[in-house]
């Protein structure tokens, strides 16, 4: 009898140790809006007034939409991919998070592993590309078709330029960034067939000093309208100090440079966040890979700046927006690479296979400044 009791005790201890080591926890009570707990892990800080700011704005709007209170939400800021992310995920689980949202692209493998170990927690990864093939019911990717909004903002740039040279301050040579500035250039090209564009990488998502330096280099190369895929308004202020124009990103940047900014493309992350939380609360299935664009208002552009745009800009943007909503694909051939090779034949369309942007071609008319 003593041996049996000892065996039961050992099995119990091993079970507890196994649950702790794998991060498992008992199945939670039925979720309700009043009880759900949400954790957000961010690559940056809302103070960047860029990517993280827009995501946090989406969180606040989702909370207001659903009636979720502050004590039900926890935010972790400036978390890089790696061991610190792993410990943050574990901390969120210990806090009691039912759903964990991560916003850094490099979070993918870490969130996937955590999802495998914690089947009772839902993991949502923005800009990731692993969920579609993971085969898990608790791991999701989501993104907005921001290329549509970038295309519209490119129209404003193409109509504004006087030198027919645009510049683009880009963080990294990743597919997301390349897709974005390609869409921006295609929008400009649609209204100005003479326009060309220089691109310069900073090597950082948020480094105002490097963004200013890149912006100045582009201006010195003849660019009189600057776009950006970077998190600060440094590109905008540099454009204004040089007497040229700019297109913002992720925030209405007119206040930062009222004499330079034309318009800004943005995400409304609350569209997805509200849908995801409500769907899970309702016990329904959420798509493992989700993307939405202008039709669903998950991406948008701000109101244009009447002090900087040229006449006809609003009408041209409105016309293009209607065409996109009605099915026009901005990545439609003919499109050639900057070495002259055909990428898309006339009328041929390129469609993203999953929500994460994957276009990596440098197209004709775009030059990378090293």
PARO-885128 format. One record per residue (C-alpha): residue in one letter; z, y, x. Coordinates in steps of 0.2 Angstrom, whole numbers, plus 5000, padded with zeros to 4 digits. Each point is the difference from the previous one (the first is absolute). Layout:
REM residues N
AZYX ...
This chain:
REM residues 370
X500050005000 X500450125014 X498449965009 X499050044984 X501050164998 X499650055018 X498249964997 X499950114985 X500850145010 X498849985014 X498550004988 X500750154991 X500250105017 X498249955005 X499350064984 X500950175001 X499450025019 X498349964995 X500050134986 X500650135012 X498849965014 X498550004988 X500550164991 X500049904983 X501250064986 X500449934983 X498750044986 X500450174993 X500350044982 X498650044988 X499350175006 X500250154990 X499650185003 X501950045000 X500349875013 X498549995011 X500350055018 X498650075011 X499850025019 X498750115008 X499749985019 X498950145007 X499150025016 X500450185000 X501050144992 X499650104984 X500350155011 X498349965008 X499250084984 X498749865002 X499949824997 X501849964998 X500350164990 X498749944987 X500749834999 X501850074997 X499350124987 X499249854992 X501749915000 X500950154992 X498650014986 X500249814997 X501950024998 X499750144988 X498749904990 X501149844998 X501750085000 X500649935016 X501550085008 X500450055018 X501349875002 X498649874997 X498950055014 X500350005019 X498850085013 X499849955018 X499150135011 X499150005016 X500049815002 X498749935012 X499349834999 X501049875010 X501849945001 X500750164992 X498949974985 X500649824999 X501950065000 X499650144988 X499249874988 X501549895001 X501150154997 X499150044984 X500149824994 X501950015004 X500150164990 X499349904985 X498250065000 X498949914987 X498550085006 X499650075017 X498550125003 X499450025018 X498850145005 X499549975018 X498449905004 X500849905014 X501449944988 X498849864993 X500649855011 X501850054998 X500050024981 X499049844998 X501349905010 X501450084990 X499149964984 X499849815005 X501950005004 X500650094984 X499049944985 X501150094988 X499650175007 X498350094997 X499250085015 X498650134998 X499150065015 X498950165000 X498449995010 X500249825005 X498849865000 X501049845000 X500549974982 X498349944993 X500049855011 X501949975001 X500149904984 X501750074996 X500650064983 X501250135007 X498950095013 X498750144995 X498950125008 X499550174993 X498950155004 X499050144992 X498250035002 X500350165009 X498249995007 X499450064983 X501150165001 X499550035018 X498249994995 X500350144987 X501050115013 X498549975012 X498950094987 X501150155002 X499849995019 X498149985000 X499750154988 X501250115010 X499449975018 X499050135008 X499749915017 X499549844991 X501349925012 X501649924993 X501549945010 X501349864995 X501749985008 X500349814999 X501649915004 X499449835006 X498349905000 X500649884986 X498949954986 X501050104987 X499750165011 X498249965003 X499749974982 X500850164995 X499050115012 X498449914996 X500250044981 X500450185004 X498450025010 X499049914987 X500650124987 X499550155011 X498349925004 X499749984981 X499950194998 X499550055018 X498849885009 X500150115016 X501849975003 X500749905014 X501849965005 X501149985015 X501549895000 X501550005012 X501549885000 X501850055003 X500749835003 X501550044988 X500250014981 X501150165001 X499950105016 X499750194996 X499850045018 X498649875002 X499250054984 X499950185005 X499249965016 X498749884992 X499750144987 X499750135013 X498849885010 X499049974984 X499950194996 X499550035018 X498649884997 X499350104986 X500949924985 X500450134987 X500749894987 X501449875005 X500549844990 X501549895005 X500849844999 X501750055008 X501750044992 X500450185004 X499150174995 X499750045019 X498149984997 X500050124986 X501050135009 X498949985016 X498550034989 X500750164992 X500550075017 X498249985005 X499250074985 X499249844994 X500349884985 X500949844997 X500349854988 X501849944999 X500749824996 X501449934990 X500650174994 X499450164993 X499950095017 X499450174993 X501850075003 X499949955018 X498350095003 X499550104985 X498550085009 X499349835007 X500449864988 X498649954987 X500849854991 X501049855005 X499849814995 X501649914995 X500749844993 X501149994985 X501049855005 X501050014983 X498649924991 X500249845010 X501950015002 X500350024981 X498849864995 X500749885013 X501950034996 X499649994981 X498949855001 X501349905010 X501450064988 X498949944985 X499949835009 X498150015001 X498949975015 X499550135012 X498349995010 X500449945018 X498750135006 X499850164990 X498950165002 X499750144988 X499050165002 X499450164991 X499949904983 X501849965000 X500550175009 X500849915014 X499050115012 X499650184996 X499650165008 X501050164998 X499350164991 X498850095012 X500450165009 X499150144992 X500350115015 X499049885011 X498749894991 X498250054997 X499350034983 X499449844992 X501349895009 X501049964984 X498549954990 X499349895014 X501749915002 X500149984981 X498349924999 X500349885015 X501749954992 X499249964984 X498749895009 X501349915009 X501049974984 X498549934992 X499749885014 X499150095015 X500549915016 X500150135014 X499649875013 X498249974994 X498549995012 X499050055009 X501450025013 X499749985019 X501249995015 X500150145013 X498949895011 X498649994987 X500349824993 X499949984981 X501749964993 X499550004981 X498250004994 X499450124986 X501049974984 X501149875009 X501950024996 X501549965011 X501649954990 X501749975008 X500549824999 X501850044997 X501150164997 X500250045019 X498550115007 X499049905012 X498450105004 X499950025019 X498250075003 X499850165008 X498550074990 X498550115005 X500550185001 X501849975006 X500550015019 X501749955007 X500750125013 X501049905013 
